[in-house]
Amino acid sequence: MFEQAGIFILGILAGWVIEWIFVLLFVPSPEKKLESALQASRKENAQLQKQNNELQTALNTAKAPAPAAKVVEAPVATEAAPAEDDDLTKLSGIGPKLAEAMNAAGINHYAQLAELSVETLGERLASSGIRYSKASAESWATQAALAGKSDWDGLKNYQTALKG
């Protein structure tokens, strides 16, 4: 009786060992599947970022001649346009990087910014990839209109009201 029980227990142990070896060799673990999927996703992400950078460079290259044409046309109408670019950083919510992106998008003067809607401004700045607050953008037209009239006290009061 004890001999049969011992053989039975040995059989169970041998079955577990064989099952363990089979699972180890032939059944992929979920962790390995997830790790390989993550690696594939990272590789695809890197390829997409590379492609995005190439397309962004091509877009910037394609847009490059347009500002040059505007520069050529600008001297013809020098009497109507101010000689220097306005300091857009005087407006609340516009820092040096955002002002640089606006200049690159052809927005150089308060009057230009005052005329743009938030949607149009977003479209013009989209290619720069710069982030900005939509809430601040809604106030830029008013701020730019005040700055364009050189109403610095009015601008300061408006900016104070925005913060409060």
C-alpha positions in Angstrom: 0.0 0.0 0.0 2.8 2.4 0.9 4.7 1.4 -2.2 1.7 2.3 -4.4 1.2 5.6 -2.6 4.9 6.4 -3.1 4.7 5.6 -6.8 1.6 7.7 -7.0 3.3 10.7 -5.4 6.4 10.2 -7.6 4.1 10.2 -10.7 2.5 13.5 -9.6 5.9 15.1 -9.0 7.2 13.9 -12.3 4.1 15.3 -14.0 4.7 18.7 -12.4 8.3 18.7 -13.4 7.4 17.8 -17.0 4.6 20.5 -17.1 7.0 23.1 -15.7 9.6 22.3 -18.4 6.9 22.4 -21.1 5.6 25.8 -19.9 9.1 27.2 -19.5 10.1 26.1 -23.0 6.9 26.5 -25.1 4.5 28.9 -23.4 5.4 32.6 -23.7 4.8 34.5 -20.5 2.6 37.6 -20.6 5.4 39.7 -19.2 7.6 38.7 -22.2 4.7 39.5 -24.6 4.2 42.9 -23.0 7.9 43.6 -23.0 8.3 42.8 -26.7 5.2 44.8 -27.5 6.6 47.8 -25.6 9.9 47.5 -27.4 8.1 47.4 -30.8 6.1 50.4 -29.8 9.2 52.3 -28.8 10.8 51.5 -32.1 7.8 52.6 -34.0 7.6 55.8 -32.0 11.2 56.6 -32.7 10.6 56.0 -36.4 7.5 58.3 -36.4 9.4 61.0 -34.5 12.2 60.8 -37.1 9.6 61.0 -39.9 7.9 63.9 -38.2 11.2 65.8 -37.9 11.9 65.2 -41.6 8.4 66.5 -42.5 8.8 69.5 -40.2 12.1 70.4 -41.8 10.6 70.0 -45.3 7.7 72.2 -44.3 10.0 74.9 -42.9 12.1 74.7 -46.0 9.0 75.1 -48.2 7.8 78.1 -46.2 11.2 79.8 -46.2 10.9 81.6 -49.6 7.5 83.2 -48.5 9.0 85.4 -45.8 11.8 86.4 -48.2 9.1 87.5 -50.7 7.4 89.6 -47.9 10.7 91.2 -47.1 11.1 92.2 -50.7 7.6 93.7 -50.8 7.9 95.5 -47.4 10.2 98.3 -48.6 7.6 99.2 -51.3 5.1 100.1 -48.5 7.5 101.5 -45.9 5.4 104.6 -45.3 2.4 102.5 -44.0 4.4 100.0 -42.0 6.4 100.8 -38.9 10.2 100.5 -39.4 10.9 98.3 -36.3 9.2 95.2 -34.9 7.2 95.8 -31.8 8.2 94.2 -28.5 5.5 91.6 -28.2 6.9 90.4 -24.8 5.3 93.5 -23.2 2.0 91.7 -23.5 1.0 89.5 -20.7 1.5 85.8 -21.5 4.0 86.3 -24.3 7.6 85.4 -23.5 10.7 85.6 -25.6 10.2 82.2 -27.2 6.6 82.8 -28.1 7.5 86.3 -29.5 10.2 84.6 -31.6 7.6 82.1 -32.9 5.2 84.9 -33.7 7.9 86.8 -35.6 8.7 83.7 -37.5 5.0 83.4 -38.4 5.0 87.0 -39.7 3.4 88.6 -36.7 5.8 91.5 -35.9 3.6 94.4 -34.8 0.9 95.0 -32.2 -1.6 96.0 -35.0 -1.2 92.6 -36.7 -1.8 90.8 -33.5 -4.8 92.9 -32.6 -6.5 91.9 -35.9 -6.0 88.2 -35.5 -8.6 85.9 -34.0 -7.5 83.2 -31.5 -8.2 80.5 -34.2 -6.1 82.3 -36.9 -3.3 82.9 -34.4 -3.4 79.2 -33.5 -3.2 78.2 -37.2 -0.2 80.5 -37.8 1.7 79.3 -34.7 0.9 75.6 -35.3 4.0 74.9 -37.4 6.2 76.2 -34.6 5.0 73.6 -32.2 5.2 76.2 -29.3 2.7 75.9 -26.5 0.8 78.8 -25.0 -2.2 79.4 -22.9 -5.5 79.8 -24.8 -6.8 81.9 -22.0 -3.9 84.3 -22.5 -4.3 84.3 -26.2 -7.9 85.5 -25.9 -6.6 88.7 -24.2 -3.7 89.4 -26.7 -5.8 91.2 -29.2 -7.0 93.7 -26.6 -3.6 94.1 -25.1 -2.1 94.6 -28.6 -4.7 97.2 -29.5 -3.8 99.2 -26.4 0.0 98.8 -27.0 -0.5 99.8 -30.7 -2.1 103.1 -29.5 0.8 103.5 -27.0 -1.7 103.4 -24.2 0.7 102.0 -21.7 -1.3 103.0 -18.7 -4.4 101.4 -20.2 -2.4 98.2 -21.0 -1.0 98.1 -17.4 -4.6 98.4 -16.0 -5.9 95.8 -18.3 -3.1 93.4 -17.4 -3.7 94.0 -13.7 -7.4 93.3 -14.2 -6.5 90.0 -15.9 -4.4 88.8 -13.0 -7.2 89.8 -10.5 
